Amino acid sequence: MRETRITVAGILMLSLSLCGCGVMESKAIERVGTEEAVQTQEPEQLAGTGISILGDSISTYQGYNPEGYHVFFPEYGAVKELGDTWWQIVTQDLELPLYVNGSSSGATVVGNSTGTEDPQCACNELRTNALAGPGGACPDRIIVYLGTNDLLETVRLGDNDGTGAVPAGEIDTFSDAYTLMLDKLQANYPSARIYCCTLLQVGDYGTQTPYVEFVNGAGLTAADYGEVITRIAESRGLPVIDLYNCGVTIENLQEMTSDGVHPTAAGMRQIAAAVEEALAGEK
C-alpha cells in the first residue's frame, strides 16, 4: 500500500491450513522498546493462551504477516517500531503466544470467497484457513479487525444479520461477507473465542479543520459498518470490541493517526487498551 495524505480517495489500499493439519510457522515475538505499554489488571488470567489475528493494514508489520500478504508498517505510516503496534502491546502485556497475524494491507471482507491465493479478500479460503498455530493448534482466541477498506471502497452493507446463509462465490455486500467469514472461522476453529472489532473513526481533510468524518459514496461512515459488525457478532453470541469509541476521535485524529486512517503509536495504544480490556474481562 502507498502512504498517502488523505483525501480518502487516495487511500483505498488500507491497510493454510485447518486445525489438525499442517500450519505456517509464526515468528516468535520479541518486545521492541516501548515504555508506554498499556497495563491490564489481571494478565495472569490469559497467560499461555494462543491468539491469532485476522486484519488489514492497521495490524501489519514487516516480517510478522504470512508470506505474500501486503504490509503497511513500518515502511509507511508513523509506526516504526514493532513494540508500538497494538497487537504486540497486547500479546506482551497479557503474555499471549501469537500464533498467526493474518493481516494484509488493503484487504476487504468482500470478494471471491472460494479464493485460495488472494490475500485481499478476508472471507476466502486462504485467509480463513491460515490462523492455526504450531502443529495445527487451534488458537484459543481470534481477533477480527476488518472493514475499513470496505468503508473506503463504498461496499454495500446488505441486510444479513449474521443468520442468513451465504452461498460461496463472489460476495459483494459487507454483511454477507462478514457472515460467511465468521461461518468459516467458527467451523475451522470451533474451540476459539472470536472477538469482532468495530472500526476506528475515519477522517478526511476538512476545509477549516484538519479532519472531518469520512463519508463514503453511499453516505456511510465507520459507525455504519460498525453497527453491522455488532449486529452480526451479537447474533452469534460473540464479543464485540468497540474501537469506534476507544479514544481515537475525529477531533484528535491529527495526533492519533498519520492520515486519518492509520494509527500513530498513540493511536495504537488506544486500540491496545480496548482489546486488553475485552480480553481480560473474559473469564
Sine and cosine of phi, psi and omega as CSV:
sin_phi,cos_phi,sin_psi,cos_psi,sin_omega,cos_omega
0.00,0.00,0.62,-0.78,0.04,-1.00
-1.00,0.09,0.63,-0.77,0.10,-0.99
-0.96,0.28,0.63,-0.78,-0.02,-1.00
-0.65,-0.76,0.24,-0.97,0.24,-0.97
-0.94,-0.35,0.83,-0.55,-0.15,-0.99
-0.90,0.43,0.73,-0.68,0.89,0.46
-0.89,0.46,0.63,-0.78,-0.05,-1.00
-0.92,0.39,-0.43,0.90,0.02,-1.00
-0.84,0.54,-0.37,0.93,-0.01,-1.00
-1.00,0.01,0.05,1.00,-0.06,-1.00
-0.79,-0.62,0.63,0.78,-0.04,-1.00
-0.91,0.42,-0.33,0.94,0.12,-0.99
-1.00,-0.05,1.00,-0.04,-0.02,-1.00
-1.00,0.08,0.33,-0.95,0.20,-0.98
0.40,-0.91,0.00,0.00,0.00,0.00
0.00,0.00,1.00,0.05,-0.07,-1.00
-0.45,-0.89,0.48,-0.88,0.02,-1.00
-0.98,0.19,0.31,-0.95,0.05,-1.00
-0.84,0.54,0.69,-0.72,-0.01,-1.00
1.00,-0.08,-0.18,0.98,0.02,-1.00
-0.95,-0.32,-0.09,-1.00,0.05,-1.00
-0.89,0.46,0.42,-0.91,-0.10,-1.00
-0.60,-0.80,0.51,-0.86,0.10,-0.99
-0.93,0.36,0.63,-0.78,0.06,-1.00
-0.95,0.31,0.73,-0.69,0.10,-0.99
-0.98,-0.18,0.57,-0.82,-0.06,-1.00
-0.97,0.25,0.58,-0.81,0.12,-0.99
-0.92,0.40,0.62,-0.78,-0.05,-1.00
-0.98,-0.20,0.75,-0.66,0.12,-0.99
-0.89,-0.46,0.68,-0.73,-0.02,-1.00
-0.93,0.36,0.78,-0.63,0.04,-1.00
-0.95,-0.31,0.75,-0.66,-0.18,-0.98
-0.42,0.91,1.00,-0.02,0.32,-0.95
-0.73,-0.68,0.72,-0.69,0.02,-1.00
-0.98,-0.21,0.20,0.98,-0.09,-1.00
-0.90,-0.44,0.53,0.85,-0.04,-1.00
-0.89,0.46,0.61,-0.79,0.04,-1.00
-0.95,0.30,0.71,-0.71,-0.04,-1.00
-0.99,-0.14,0.57,-0.82,0.10,-1.00
-0.87,-0.49,0.45,-0.89,-0.10,-0.99
-0.97,0.24,-0.53,0.85,-0.12,-0.99
-0.72,-0.69,0.88,0.48,-0.05,-1.00
-0.89,0.45,-0.43,0.91,-0.07,-1.00
-0.90,0.43,-0.32,0.95,0.01,-1.00
-0.91,0.42,-0.42,0.91,-0.13,-0.99
-0.93,-0.37,-0.09,1.00,-0.11,-0.99
-0.84,0.54,0.73,-0.68,0.10,-1.00
1.00,-0.01,0.02,1.00,-0.01,-1.00
-0.99,-0.15,0.77,-0.64,-0.04,-1.00
-0.97,0.26,0.57,-0.82,-0.04,-1.00
-0.72,-0.69,0.59,-0.81,0.11,-0.99
-0.79,-0.61,0.37,-0.93,-0.06,-1.00
-0.79,-0.61,0.66,-0.76,0.12,-0.99
-0.86,-0.51,0.94,-0.34,-0.14,-0.99
-0.47,-0.88,-0.22,-0.98,0.01,-1.00
-0.86,-0.52,-0.47,-0.88,-0.14,-0.99
-0.86,0.50,-0.53,0.85,-0.05,-1.00
-0.88,0.48,-0.40,0.92,-0.03,-1.00
-0.95,-0.30,0.25,0.97,-0.02,-1.00
-1.00,-0.07,0.32,-0.95,0.20,-0.98
-0.26,-0.96,0.74,-0.67,-0.10,-0.99
-0.80,0.60,0.79,-0.61,0.04,-1.00
1.00,-0.03,-0.08,1.00,-0.07,-1.00
-0.85,-0.53,0.20,0.98,0.08,-1.00
-0.85,-0.53,0.39,-0.92,-0.07,-1.00
-0.85,0.53,0.48,-0.87,0.02,-1.00
-0.85,0.53,0.70,-0.71,0.01,-1.00
1.00,-0.04,-0.22,0.98,0.06,-1.00
-0.98,0.18,0.43,-0.90,-0.02,-1.00
-1.00,0.03,0.69,-0.72,-0.13,-0.99
-0.86,-0.51,0.64,-0.77,0.00,-1.00
-0.97,-0.24,-0.84,0.54,-0.02,-1.00
-1.00,0.08,0.51,-0.86,-0.02,1.00
-1.00,-0.07,0.02,1.00,-0.06,-1.00
-0.88,0.48,-0.61,0.79,0.02,-1.00
-0.91,-0.41,0.22,-0.98,0.05,-1.00
0.97,0.24,-0.19,-0.98,-0.12,-0.99
-0.97,-0.26,-0.12,0.99,-0.01,-1.00
-1.00,0.00,0.92,-0.40,-0.10,-1.00
-0.91,-0.41,-0.11,0.99,-0.01,-1.00
-0.84,-0.54,0.69,-0.72,0.03,-1.00
-0.81,0.59,-0.65,0.76,-0.05,-1.00
-0.92,0.40,-0.14,0.99,0.04,-1.00
-0.99,-0.14,-0.01,1.00,0.06,-1.00
-0.98,0.20,0.55,-0.84,-0.08,-1.00
-0.88,0.47,-0.63,0.78,-0.08,-1.00
-0.96,0.27,-0.51,0.86,0.06,-1.00
-0.94,0.33,-0.63,0.78,0.07,-1.00
-0.86,0.51,-0.74,0.68,-0.04,-1.00
-0.90,0.44,-0.74,0.67,-0.05,-1.00
-0.91,0.41,-0.55,0.84,0.02,-1.00
-0.97,0.25,-0.73,0.69,-0.04,-1.00
-0.90,0.44,-0.64,0.77,-0.06,-1.00
-0.99,-0.13,0.08,1.00,0.05,-1.00
0.83,0.56,0.77,0.64,-0.03,-1.00
-0.97,-0.25,0.86,-0.51,0.13,-0.99
-0.89,0.46,0.79,-0.61,0.06,-1.00
-1.00,0.07,0.88,-0.47,0.05,-1.00
-0.98,0.19,-0.90,0.43,-0.03,-1.00
-0.61,-0.79,0.76,-0.65,0.20,-0.98
-0.99,-0.15,1.00,0.04,-0.07,-1.00
-1.00,0.07,0.91,0.41,-0.05,-1.00
-0.89,-0.46,0.60,-0.80,-0.02,-1.00
-0.64,-0.77,0.79,-0.61,-0.03,-1.00
-0.90,0.43,0.72,-0.70,0.01,-1.00
1.00,0.03,-0.04,1.00,-0.08,-1.00
-0.95,0.31,0.67,-0.74,0.19,-0.98
-0.97,-0.24,0.20,-0.98,0.14,-0.99
-0.99,0.16,-0.58,0.81,-0.02,-1.00
-0.96,0.27,0.28,-0.96,0.04,-1.00
0.63,-0.77,-0.27,-0.96,-0.01,-1.00
-0.99,0.16,0.95,-0.32,-0.11,-0.99
-0.94,0.33,-0.22,0.98,-0.02,-1.00
-1.00,-0.04,-0.06,1.00,-0.09,-1.00
-0.90,0.43,0.62,-0.79,0.01,-1.00
-0.87,-0.49,0.08,1.00,-0.04,-1.00
-0.77,-0.64,-0.37,0.93,-0.11,-0.99
-1.00,-0.01,0.92,-0.40,-0.01,-1.00
-0.98,0.19,0.02,1.00,-0.10,-0.99
-1.00,-0.05,0.05,1.00,0.09,-1.00
-0.86,-0.51,0.93,-0.38,-0.13,-0.99
-0.98,0.21,-0.21,0.98,0.03,-1.00
-0.99,-0.11,0.15,0.99,-0.06,-1.00
-1.00,0.02,0.01,-1.00,-0.07,-1.00
-0.93,0.38,-0.64,0.77,0.01,-1.00
-0.84,0.55,-0.80,0.60,-0.13,-0.99
-0.95,0.33,-0.66,0.75,-0.08,-1.00
-0.99,0.17,-0.27,0.96,0.00,-1.00
-0.99,-0.10,0.03,1.00,-0.20,-0.98
-0.90,-0.44,0.62,0.79,-0.07,-1.00
-0.88,-0.47,0.09,1.00,-0.01,-1.00
-0.97,0.25,0.42,-0.91,-0.03,-1.00
-1.00,-0.05,-0.25,-0.97,-0.03,-1.00
-0.82,0.57,0.72,-0.70,0.01,-1.00
0.93,0.36,0.27,0.96,-0.01,-1.00
0.99,0.10,0.25,0.97,-0.03,-1.00
-0.90,0.44,0.72,-0.69,0.08,-1.00
-0.96,0.28,0.72,-0.69,0.07,-1.00
-0.91,0.41,0.55,-0.84,0.08,-1.00
-0.96,0.27,-0.49,0.87,-0.02,-1.00
-0.66,-0.75,0.63,-0.78,0.11,-0.99
-0.81,-0.59,0.80,-0.61,0.07,-1.00
-0.97,-0.26,0.84,-0.54,0.02,-1.00
-0.96,-0.27,0.90,-0.43,0.04,-1.00
-0.78,-0.63,1.00,0.01,-0.10,-0.99
-0.57,-0.82,0.37,-0.93,0.09,-1.00
0.78,-0.63,-0.29,0.96,-0.05,-1.00
-0.90,0.44,-0.65,0.76,0.02,-1.00
-0.94,0.35,-0.51,0.86,0.09,-1.00
-0.89,0.45,-0.66,0.75,0.10,-1.00
-0.86,0.50,-0.76,0.65,-0.07,-1.00
-0.91,0.42,-0.51,0.86,-0.03,-1.00
-1.00,-0.08,0.18,0.98,0.05,-1.00
0.82,0.57,0.72,0.69,0.10,-0.99
-0.95,0.32,0.74,-0.68,0.01,-1.00
-0.89,0.46,0.60,-0.80,-0.04,-1.00
-0.96,0.29,-0.67,0.74,-0.10,-0.99
0.97,0.24,-0.06,-1.00,-0.10,-0.99
-0.79,-0.61,0.29,0.96,0.02,-1.00
-0.95,0.31,0.78,-0.63,0.00,-1.00
-1.00,-0.09,0.19,0.98,-0.01,-1.00
0.98,-0.17,-0.10,1.00,-0.01,-1.00
-0.93,-0.36,-0.23,0.97,-0.03,-1.00
-0.98,0.22,0.64,-0.77,0.03,-1.00
-0.94,0.34,0.64,-0.77,-0.02,-1.00
-0.84,-0.55,0.90,-0.43,0.02,-1.00
-0.94,0.33,0.50,-0.86,0.01,-1.00
-0.92,0.39,0.44,-0.90,0.02,-1.00
0.72,-0.69,-0.48,-0.88,-0.01,-1.00
-0.98,0.18,0.91,-0.41,-0.05,-1.00
-0.97,-0.24,0.84,-0.54,-0.13,-0.99
-0.87,-0.50,0.09,1.00,0.13,-0.99
-0.89,-0.46,0.56,-0.83,-0.09,-1.00
-0.89,0.45,-0.69,0.72,-0.06,-1.00
-0.92,0.38,-0.60,0.80,0.07,-1.00
-0.91,0.41,-0.71,0.71,-0.04,-1.00
-0.91,0.41,-0.66,0.75,0.00,-1.00
-0.91,0.41,-0.64,0.76,0.04,-1.00
-0.88,0.47,-0.74,0.67,-0.01,-1.00
-0.90,0.43,-0.65,0.76,0.04,-1.00
-0.85,0.53,-0.71,0.70,0.02,-1.00
-0.93,0.38,-0.59,0.80,0.09,-1.00
-0.80,0.59,-0.74,0.67,-0.06,-1.00
-0.93,0.36,-0.67,0.74,0.00,-1.00
-0.89,0.46,-0.67,0.74,-0.03,-1.00
-0.94,0.34,-0.51,0.86,0.05,-1.00
-0.97,0.26,-0.65,0.76,-0.06,-1.00
-0.97,0.24,-0.53,0.85,-0.10,-0.99
-0.74,-0.67,0.93,0.37,-0.15,-0.99
-0.89,0.45,-0.38,0.93,0.00,-1.00
-1.00,-0.08,-0.03,1.00,-0.03,-1.00
-0.99,0.17,0.59,-0.81,0.17,-0.99
-1.00,-0.03,0.87,-0.49,-0.09,-1.00
-0.98,-0.22,0.79,-0.61,0.02,-1.00
-0.94,-0.35,0.76,-0.65,-0.01,-1.00
-0.95,-0.31,0.84,-0.55,-0.02,-1.00
-1.00,-0.08,0.70,-0.71,0.22,-0.98
-0.97,0.25,0.06,-1.00,-0.12,-0.99
-1.00,-0.05,0.55,-0.84,0.21,-0.98
-0.87,0.50,0.43,-0.90,0.15,-0.99
-0.89,0.45,0.67,-0.74,-0.08,-1.00
-0.90,-0.44,0.72,-0.70,-0.06,-1.00
-0.89,-0.45,0.40,-0.92,0.11,-0.99
-0.79,-0.61,0.47,-0.88,0.01,-1.00
-0.89,0.45,0.76,-0.64,0.08,-1.00
-1.00,-0.06,-0.02,-1.00,-0.01,-1.00
-1.00,0.00,-0.50,0.86,-0.04,-1.00
-0.87,-0.50,-0.21,0.98,0.06,-1.00
-0.78,-0.62,0.39,-0.92,-0.03,-1.00
-0.84,0.54,-0.65,0.76,-0.02,-1.00
-0.67,-0.74,0.55,-0.84,0.24,-0.97
-0.82,-0.57,0.27,-0.96,-0.02,-1.00
-0.91,0.42,0.72,-0.69,0.04,-1.00
-0.96,0.29,0.77,-0.64,0.08,-1.00
-0.86,-0.51,0.83,-0.56,-0.08,-1.00
-0.99,0.13,-0.08,-1.00,-0.10,-1.00
-0.90,0.43,-0.28,0.96,0.05,-1.00
-0.98,-0.18,0.13,0.99,0.00,-1.00
0.98,0.19,0.36,0.93,-0.08,-1.00
-0.96,-0.28,0.47,-0.88,0.02,-1.00
-0.86,-0.51,0.05,-1.00,0.04,-1.00
-0.85,0.53,-0.54,0.84,0.01,-1.00
-0.89,0.46,-0.61,0.79,-0.01,-1.00
-0.91,0.42,-0.68,0.73,0.03,-1.00
-0.93,0.36,-0.58,0.81,0.06,-1.00
-0.90,0.45,-0.58,0.81,0.05,-1.00
-0.90,0.43,-0.62,0.78,0.04,-1.00
-0.91,0.41,-0.70,0.71,0.04,-1.00
-0.85,0.53,-0.71,0.70,-0.02,-1.00
-0.89,0.45,-0.70,0.71,-0.02,-1.00
-0.88,0.47,-0.70,0.71,-0.02,-1.00
-0.92,0.38,-0.70,0.71,0.01,-1.00
-0.88,0.47,-0.71,0.71,-0.05,-1.00
-0.92,0.38,-0.47,0.88,0.04,-1.00
-0.91,0.41,-0.34,0.94,-0.01,-1.00
-0.94,-0.33,0.05,1.00,-0.02,-1.00
0.95,0.31,0.45,0.89,-0.01,-1.00
-1.00,-0.09,0.60,-0.80,0.00,-1.00
-0.94,0.34,0.56,-0.83,0.03,-1.00
-0.92,-0.39,0.74,-0.67,0.09,-1.00
-0.98,-0.20,0.91,-0.42,-0.14,-0.99
-1.00,0.08,1.00,0.04,0.02,-1.00
-0.99,0.15,-0.33,0.94,0.02,-1.00
-0.88,0.48,-0.52,0.86,-0.01,-1.00
-0.92,-0.40,0.52,0.85,-0.07,-1.00
-1.00,0.06,-0.06,1.00,-0.01,-1.00
0.89,-0.46,-0.14,0.99,0.12,-0.99
-1.00,-0.05,0.92,-0.40,-0.11,-0.99
-0.83,-0.56,0.25,-0.97,0.05,-1.00
-0.83,0.55,-0.59,0.80,-0.06,-1.00
-0.94,0.34,-0.47,0.88,-0.04,-1.00
-0.92,-0.39,0.29,0.96,-0.03,-1.00
-0.88,0.48,-0.46,0.89,0.02,-1.00
-0.87,0.48,-0.57,0.82,0.03,-1.00
-1.00,0.03,-0.63,0.78,-0.17,-0.99
-1.00,0.05,-0.29,0.96,0.03,-1.00
-0.71,-0.71,0.28,-0.96,0.06,-1.00
-1.00,-0.07,-0.27,0.96,-0.12,-0.99
-0.45,-0.89,0.25,0.97,-0.06,-1.00
1.00,-0.04,-0.16,0.99,-0.03,-1.00
-0.76,-0.65,-0.81,0.58,-0.12,-0.99
-1.00,0.07,0.82,-0.57,-0.08,-1.00
-0.92,0.39,0.51,-0.86,0.27,-0.96
-0.99,0.13,-0.04,-1.00,0.07,-1.00
-0.86,0.51,-0.62,0.79,0.02,-1.00
-0.90,0.44,-0.68,0.73,0.04,-1.00
-0.91,0.42,-0.63,0.78,0.03,-1.00
-0.87,0.49,-0.61,0.79,0.01,-1.00
-0.91,0.41,-0.56,0.83,0.05,-1.00
-0.92,0.40,-0.67,0.75,0.06,-1.00
-0.88,0.47,-0.74,0.67,-0.03,-1.00
-0.85,0.52,-0.66,0.75,-0.01,-1.00
-0.88,0.47,-0.67,0.74,0.00,-1.00
-0.92,0.39,-0.65,0.76,0.01,-1.00
-0.92,0.39,-0.69,0.72,0.01,-1.00
-0.88,0.47,-0.65,0.76,0.02,-1.00
-0.88,0.47,-0.67,0.74,-0.01,-1.00
-0.91,0.40,-0.71,0.70,-0.03,-1.00
-0.93,0.37,-0.67,0.75,-0.03,-1.00
-0.93,0.36,-0.39,0.92,0.01,-1.00
-0.98,0.18,-0.17,0.99,0.03,-1.00
-1.00,0.03,0.85,-0.52,0.01,-1.00
-0.98,0.18,0.00,0.00,0.00,0.00
